[in-house]
Amino acid sequence: MERENRRQLVAMELNMSYIGKVKNGTIVLPADTHLPEGTSVRVEPITPETLAARLGDLIGAIDDMPSDWAENHDHYVHGTDKK
């Protein structure tokens, strides 16, 4: 039974993905990552997504704002004096 449980745990770990960091040219995985010696892995760099990319669907979605919205948004949102 013990051997079967260990086999199932190894199978689960092999089907998971882990996020690590490159440190001095070596990929460092979280300390609690336990992969059997000789396990083949795939390494795919994660490109940080820019704010513009994350909000791309919203950019330009509202086209009826006042022309001075960027400069005077506090006026339109909170009622402060215009700049």
DSSP file (Angstrom, degrees, kcal/mol; ACC not computed):
  #  RESIDUE AA STRUCTURE BP1 BP2  ACC     N-H-->O    O-->H-N    N-H-->O    O-->H-N    TCO  KAPPA ALPHA  PHI   PSI    X-CA   Y-CA   Z-CA
    1    1 A M     >        0   0    0      0, 0.0     4,-2.5     0, 0.0     5,-0.2   0.000 360.0 360.0 360.0 -42.9    0.0    0.0    0.0
    2    2 A E  H  >  +     0   0    0      1,-0.2     4,-2.2     2,-0.2     5,-0.2   0.908 360.0  49.6 -59.0 -43.6    2.8    2.4    0.9
    3    3 A R  H  > S+     0   0    0      1,-0.2     4,-2.2     2,-0.2    -1,-0.2   0.888 110.2  50.4 -64.1 -40.4    4.5    1.8   -2.5
    4    4 A E  H  > S+     0   0    0      2,-0.2     4,-2.2     1,-0.2    -2,-0.2   0.904 109.5  50.8 -65.5 -42.1    1.2    2.5   -4.3
    5    5 A N  H  X S+     0   0    0     -4,-2.5     4,-2.2     2,-0.2    -2,-0.2   0.915 110.9  48.8 -61.7 -42.8    0.6    5.7   -2.4
    6    6 A R  H  X S+     0   0    0     -4,-2.2     4,-2.5     1,-0.2    -2,-0.2   0.903 109.7  52.3 -64.0 -41.1    4.1    6.9   -3.3
    7    7 A R  H  X S+     0   0    0     -4,-2.2     4,-2.2     1,-0.2    -1,-0.2   0.898 109.9  48.8 -61.5 -40.8    3.6    6.0   -7.0
    8    8 A Q  H  X S+     0   0    0     -4,-2.2     4,-2.2     2,-0.2    -1,-0.2   0.897 110.4  50.7 -67.0 -40.2    0.3    8.0   -7.0
    9    9 A L  H  X S+     0   0    0     -4,-2.2     4,-2.5     2,-0.2    -2,-0.2   0.918 110.6  48.9 -63.7 -42.8    2.1   11.0   -5.4
   10   10 A V  H  X S+     0   0    0     -4,-2.5     4,-2.2     1,-0.2    -2,-0.2   0.915 110.4  51.3 -62.5 -42.6    4.9   10.9   -8.0
   11   11 A A  H  X S+     0   0    0     -4,-2.2     4,-0.9     1,-0.2    -1,-0.2   0.898 110.3  49.2 -61.8 -40.8    2.3   10.7  -10.8
   12   12 A M  H >< S+     0   0    0     -4,-2.2     3,-0.8     1,-0.2     4,-0.2   0.929 111.0  49.4 -64.6 -44.7    0.5   13.8   -9.4
   13   13 A E  H >< S+     0   0    0     -4,-2.5     3,-1.2     1,-0.3    -2,-0.2   0.865 106.9  55.5 -63.4 -35.7    3.7   15.8   -9.1
   14   14 A L  H 3< S+     0   0    0     -4,-2.2    -1,-0.3     1,-0.2    -2,-0.2   0.723 107.4  50.4 -70.0 -20.0    4.7   14.9  -12.7
   15   15 A N  T << S+     0   0    0     -4,-0.9    -1,-0.2    -3,-0.8     2,-0.2   0.343  96.8  88.4 -98.6   5.2    1.4   16.3  -13.9
   16   16 A M  S <  S-     0   0    0     -3,-1.2     2,-0.4    -4,-0.2    -3,-0.0  -0.585  70.4-132.3 -97.4 162.9    1.7   19.6  -12.1
   17   17 A S        -     0   0    0     -2,-0.2     2,-0.3     2,-0.0    -2,-0.1  -0.915  19.5-161.2-113.3 148.4    3.3   22.8  -13.2
   18   18 A Y        -     0   0    0     -2,-0.4     2,-0.5    15,-0.0    11,-0.0  -0.909  11.3-140.7-125.6 150.4    5.7   24.8  -11.1
   19   19 A I        +     0   0    0     -2,-0.3     2,-0.2     2,-0.0    -2,-0.0  -0.966  32.4 160.7-114.2 124.6    7.0   28.3  -11.3
   20   20 A G        -     0   0    0     -2,-0.5     2,-0.3     9,-0.1     9,-0.2  -0.585  29.4-121.4-125.9-171.2   10.6   28.9  -10.5
   21   21 A K  E     -A   28   0A   0      7,-2.0     7,-3.4    -2,-0.2     2,-0.5  -0.957  21.9-114.1-135.0 153.2   13.2   31.6  -11.1
   22   22 A V  E     +A   27   0A   0     -2,-0.3     2,-0.4     5,-0.2     5,-0.2  -0.788  35.2 179.2 -87.9 127.3   16.6   31.7  -12.8
   23   23 A K  E >  S-A   26   0A   0      3,-3.1     3,-1.6    -2,-0.5    -2,-0.0  -0.969  70.1 -19.8-132.9 116.2   19.4   32.3  -10.3
   24   24 A N  T 3  S-     0   0    0     -2,-0.4    -1,-0.1     1,-0.3     3,-0.1   0.871 128.6 -51.1  53.3  40.6   23.0   32.4  -11.5
   25   25 A G  T 3  S+     0   0    0      1,-0.2     2,-0.4     0, 0.0    -1,-0.3   0.482 118.8 106.7  81.6   2.5   22.0   30.5  -14.7
   26   26 A T  E <  S-A   23   0A   0     -3,-1.6    -3,-3.1    -5,-0.0     2,-0.6  -0.928  71.6-123.0-116.7 139.0   20.2   27.7  -12.8
   27   27 A I  E     -A   22   0A   0     -2,-0.4     2,-0.6    -5,-0.2    -5,-0.2  -0.702  27.7-160.3 -80.9 122.2   16.4   27.2  -12.6
   28   28 A V  E     -A   21   0A   0     -7,-3.4    -7,-2.0    -2,-0.6     3,-0.1  -0.918   4.9-164.0-109.4 120.0   15.4   27.2   -8.9
   29   29 A L        -     0   0    0     -2,-0.6    -9,-0.1    -9,-0.2     4,-0.1  -0.546  40.0 -72.8 -95.1 164.0   12.0   25.6   -8.1
   30   30 A P    >   -     0   0    0      0, 0.0     3,-2.0     0, 0.0    -1,-0.2  -0.214  46.9-114.4 -55.0 148.3   10.1   26.0   -4.8
   31   31 A A  T 3  S+     0   0    0      1,-0.3    -2,-0.1    -3,-0.1     0, 0.0   0.782 113.7  58.3 -58.7 -29.9   11.7   24.1   -1.9
   32   32 A D  T 3  S+     0   0    0      2,-0.0     2,-0.6     0, 0.0    -1,-0.3   0.298  78.3 113.7 -87.5  12.4    8.7   21.8   -1.6
   33   33 A T    <   -     0   0    0     -3,-2.0     2,-0.5    -4,-0.1    -4,-0.1  -0.744  43.8-176.7 -84.8 122.8    9.1   20.6   -5.2
   34   34 A H        +     0   0    0     -2,-0.6   -21,-0.1   -24,-0.0    -2,-0.0  -0.889   9.0 165.4-126.4 100.7   10.0   16.9   -5.3
   35   35 A L        -     0   0    0     -2,-0.5     3,-0.1     4,-0.0     4,-0.1  -0.919  42.9-103.3-112.6 140.4   10.7   15.4   -8.7
   36   36 A P    >   -     0   0    0      0, 0.0     3,-1.9     0, 0.0    -1,-0.0  -0.292  48.8 -90.2 -60.0 144.5   12.4   12.1   -9.2
   37   37 A E  T 3  S+     0   0    0      1,-0.3     0, 0.0     2,-0.0     0, 0.0  -0.291 114.6  24.6 -54.0 133.7   16.0   12.3  -10.3
   38   38 A G  T 3  S+     0   0    0      1,-0.3    -1,-0.3    -3,-0.1     2,-0.2   0.440  82.1 153.7  89.1   0.4   16.2   12.3  -14.1
   39   39 A T    <   -     0   0    0     -3,-1.9    -1,-0.3     1,-0.1     2,-0.3  -0.440  43.3-128.8 -63.6 129.3   12.7   13.7  -14.6
   40   40 A S        -     0   0    0     -2,-0.2     2,-0.3     2,-0.0    -1,-0.1  -0.611  31.3-172.1 -76.7 139.5   12.5   15.5  -18.0
   41   41 A V        -     0   0    0     -2,-0.3     2,-0.5     2,-0.0   -27,-0.0  -0.904  21.2-131.2-130.8 159.4   11.0   19.0  -17.6
   42   42 A R        -     0   0    0     -2,-0.3     2,-0.5     2,-0.0    -2,-0.0  -0.940  18.5-158.4-110.4 133.8    9.8   21.7  -20.0
   43   43 A V        +     0   0    0     -2,-0.5    -2,-0.0     2,-0.0   -16,-0.0  -0.959  14.7 172.8-116.3 122.1   11.0   25.3  -19.4
   44   44 A E        -     0   0    0     -2,-0.5    -2,-0.0     2,-0.0     0, 0.0  -0.968  31.1-126.3-129.3 114.5    9.0   28.1  -20.9
   45   45 A P        -     0   0    0      0, 0.0     2,-0.7     0, 0.0    -2,-0.0  -0.304  20.7-132.3 -58.7 140.6    9.9   31.7  -19.9
   46   46 A I        -     0   0    0      3,-0.0    -2,-0.0     0, 0.0     0, 0.0  -0.867  14.7-149.8 -96.5 117.7    7.0   33.7  -18.6
   47   47 A T        -     0   0    0     -2,-0.7     2,-0.0     1,-0.0     0, 0.0  -0.786  23.5-118.6 -88.3 119.9    6.8   37.1  -20.2
   48   48 A P        -     0   0    0      0, 0.0     2,-0.4     0, 0.0    -1,-0.0  -0.348  27.7-126.7 -58.6 132.8    5.3   39.6  -17.8
   49   49 A E        -     0   0    0      1,-0.1     2,-0.0     2,-0.0    -3,-0.0  -0.674  22.7-127.3 -83.5 132.0    2.1   41.0  -19.3
   50   50 A T     >  -     0   0    0     -2,-0.4     4,-2.3     1,-0.1     5,-0.2  -0.319  19.0-114.2 -73.9 160.1    1.9   44.7  -19.4
   51   51 A L  H  > S+     0   0    0      1,-0.2     4,-2.3     2,-0.2     5,-0.1   0.897 119.2  54.9 -59.5 -40.4   -1.0   46.7  -18.0
   52   52 A A  H  4 S+     0   0    0      1,-0.2    -1,-0.2     2,-0.2     4,-0.2   0.884 108.1  48.6 -62.1 -37.9   -1.9   47.8  -21.5
   53   53 A A  H >4 S+     0   0    0      1,-0.2     3,-0.8     2,-0.2     4,-0.2   0.905 112.0  48.5 -68.8 -40.5   -2.1   44.1  -22.6
   54   54 A R  H 3< S+     0   0    0     -4,-2.3     3,-0.3     1,-0.2    -2,-0.2   0.858 121.5  35.3 -67.3 -34.1   -4.2   43.1  -19.6
   55   55 A L  T >X S+     0   0    0     -4,-2.3     3,-1.9    -5,-0.2     4,-1.3   0.222  81.8 118.8-103.8  13.9   -6.6   46.0  -20.1
   56   56 A G  T <4 S+     0   0    0     -3,-0.8    -1,-0.2     1,-0.3     3,-0.1   0.805  70.7  57.2 -52.1 -37.0   -6.5   46.0  -23.9
   57   57 A D  T 34 S+     0   0    0     -3,-0.3    -1,-0.3    -4,-0.2    -2,-0.1   0.757 109.5  46.4 -67.9 -22.8  -10.2   45.3  -24.3
   58   58 A L  T X4 S+     0   0    0     -3,-1.9     3,-2.5     2,-0.1     4,-0.4   0.734  84.0 105.4 -90.8 -24.0  -11.0   48.4  -22.4
   59   59 A I  T 3< S+     0   0    0     -4,-1.3    -7,-0.0     1,-0.3    -3,-0.0  -0.399  99.7   1.2 -63.6 122.0   -8.7   50.8  -24.1
   60   60 A G  T 3  S+     0   0    0     -2,-0.2    -1,-0.3     2,-0.2    -2,-0.1   0.517  94.7 122.3  80.5   5.6  -10.7   53.0  -26.4
   61   61 A A    <   +     0   0    0     -3,-2.5     2,-0.6     1,-0.1    -2,-0.1   0.800  67.9  56.1 -71.8 -28.0  -14.0   51.3  -25.3
   62   62 A I        +     0   0    0     -4,-0.4     3,-0.2     1,-0.1    -2,-0.2  -0.917  58.9 164.6-107.5 117.6  -15.5   54.7  -24.1
   63   63 A D        +     0   0    0     -2,-0.6    -1,-0.1     1,-0.1    -2,-0.0   0.309  59.9  71.3-116.9   9.9  -15.5   57.3  -26.9
   64   64 A D        +     0   0    0      2,-0.0    -1,-0.1     3,-0.0     3,-0.1   0.001  66.2 124.6-115.6  31.0  -17.9   59.9  -25.5
   65   65 A M  S    S-     0   0    0     -3,-0.2     4,-0.0     1,-0.1     0, 0.0  -0.529  72.3 -89.4 -85.4 155.6  -15.7   61.4  -22.7
   66   66 A P    >   -     0   0    0      0, 0.0     3,-1.8     0, 0.0     4,-0.2  -0.291  35.9-117.7 -59.8 149.5  -14.9   65.1  -22.6
   67   67 A S  T 3  S+     0   0    0      1,-0.3     3,-0.3     2,-0.1    -2,-0.1   0.735 115.2  49.5 -64.3 -21.8  -11.7   66.0  -24.4
   68   68 A D  T 3> S+     0   0    0      1,-0.2     4,-2.6     2,-0.1    -1,-0.3   0.107  74.9 118.2-102.5  21.6  -10.1   67.2  -21.2
   69   69 A W  H <> S+     0   0    0     -3,-1.8     4,-0.6     1,-0.2    -1,-0.2   0.901  72.2  51.7 -54.8 -47.6  -11.0   64.0  -19.2
   70   70 A A  H  4 S+     0   0    0     -3,-0.3     3,-0.5     1,-0.2    -1,-0.2   0.906 116.8  39.0 -59.8 -43.4   -7.4   63.0  -18.5
   71   71 A E  H  4 S+     0   0    0      1,-0.2    -1,-0.2    -3,-0.1     3,-0.2   0.846 128.5  30.8 -76.9 -34.0   -6.5   66.4  -17.1
   72   72 A N  H >X S+     0   0    0     -4,-2.6     4,-1.7     1,-0.2     3,-0.8  -0.022  72.2 126.0-118.2  30.0   -9.8   67.1  -15.2
   73   73 A H  H 3X S+     0   0    0     -4,-0.6     4,-2.6    -3,-0.5     5,-0.3   0.844  74.4  59.3 -60.2 -32.2  -11.0   63.6  -14.2
   74   74 A D  H 3>>S+     0   0    0     -3,-0.2     4,-2.5     1,-0.2     6,-1.2   0.868 104.8  51.1 -63.2 -33.9  -11.2   64.7  -10.5
   75   75 A H  H <>5S+     0   0    0     -3,-0.8     4,-1.2     4,-0.3    -2,-0.2   0.936 114.5  41.7 -65.6 -46.2  -13.7   67.4  -11.6
   76   76 A Y  H  <5S+     0   0    0     -4,-1.7    -2,-0.2    -7,-0.2    -1,-0.2   0.825 125.4  34.7 -73.0 -31.3  -15.9   64.9  -13.5
   77   77 A V  H  <5S+     0   0    0     -4,-2.6    -3,-0.2    -5,-0.2    -2,-0.2   0.887 136.2  16.9 -89.1 -43.6  -15.7   62.2  -10.8
   78   78 A H  H  <5S-     0   0    0     -4,-2.5    -3,-0.2    -5,-0.3    -2,-0.2   0.508  97.2-115.8-113.7  -7.3  -15.6   64.2   -7.6
   79   79 A G     << +     0   0    0     -4,-1.2    -4,-0.3    -5,-0.7    -3,-0.1   0.657  59.7 151.2  83.1  15.2  -16.8   67.7   -8.6
   80   80 A T        -     0   0    0     -6,-1.2    -1,-0.2     1,-0.1    -2,-0.0  -0.259  57.0 -77.7 -72.3 168.5  -13.5   69.5   -7.8
   81   81 A D        -     0   0    0      1,-0.1    -1,-0.1     2,-0.1    -6,-0.1  -0.350  52.4-106.0 -65.1 147.0  -12.6   72.7   -9.7
   82   82 A K              0   0    0      1,-0.1    -1,-0.1    -3,-0.1   -10,-0.1  -0.369 360.0 360.0 -68.6 152.8  -11.2   72.2  -13.2
   83   83 A K              0   0    0    -12,-0.1    -1,-0.1    -2,-0.1    -2,-0.1   0.447 360.0 360.0 -81.7 360.0   -7.5   72.7  -13.7
